[in-house]
Every structure is written in structure tokens, then in C-alpha cells.
Amino acid sequence: MNEQWIPISERVPCRDDGFVMVVVNFNEPGLPRAIRLAWREEDDGLWRTQYGRMRNHWEITHWMPTPELPDEQ
């Protein structure tokens, strides 16, 4: 697994990447950058989380694949 953050300027995730972790710059006073679980729709290029579509003024700066699940149950 790649454990390095991938800048959006280099590559955006494709549908096969599924859920990925993203760094979000909210561009709102008082809100620091954060990591969210999201996916990118190839049809419209919009980012979505389990809460719905991300706001237009939020900026995704980096992403990485989610880690593998543990082997034990």
C-alpha cells in the first residue's frame, strides 16, 4: 500500500480507488484542515462523503488509499 499523500495536482483518484482519505482545506475562518473519508465521482468530478456532497469552497489538496483491514476478526 502506498503510504504517501498524493497531491491532487499530480493525480486524482479514479472509480477503482473507491473510498480514499482526503485532506480538506475548508477555506473558512477558524476551521483547520482535516482528514475525511471520501470518494470522487468520475461523472461530475464532485467529492462525496457519507454525509453527502462536499461544499464547493472546500478544497481537496491531497489523497491516499485507505489502509487494508486487519486480518483478524
N, C-alpha and C positions, 0 to 999 in steps of 0.2 A: 504494500500500500504506500502511496505517495504521502509523506507526512509534511509536505511543504505547501504553504499557501500559494495559490496560483492567482496572479493578478488578472483581473477581468480584461485589462488592456492586452494581455497575451492570448487568452483563450477563455471562452465561455463554456459552461458545461452543456452537454448535449442530452437528449432524452435518455440515452443509455446510462448516463451517470446517475439518474434518479435523484433521490434526496441528497443534498450536499450541505456542508456547513458553509455559511457565508459571513463575511464581515460587513456590517451595515453601518454607514455613516448617516445618521438621521437628519443632519443639517437643520437641527432645531436647538436653540439655546438651552443649555442645561442637560441635554441628552448625550451621554458619551457613546462612542462607537460600541457595538455589541456583536456577539456571535449568535446567529439564528440558524435553525434547520429550515431549508427551503428547497424549491426546485424551480427551474426556468422552463416556461412553456415555449417550445420552438415556434408554434404557430403565430403567437403575438409578441414574443420576446419579454413578456411580463414575468416577474418573480412572484411566487406564491409561498405562503407558509400554511400551517394547519389552521391559522386564523383568517386566511383569505389573502387577497392581493396586497402586495406591499405598496405603500403610497409612492406617488410619482417623485416626490422630492427626496425620498430616501435613496441613497447611493450605495450600491453593492461594489465594494472595492476589490475583494479577494474571495476565493472559494477553495474548498478542498473536499475530496470524497469523505463520506462518513466512515468511521472505523468499522472493522469487522466485528460481528457479535462474538462473545466468548463461546468457547467450545462446550463448557459445562452447562447443564440445565438446572 
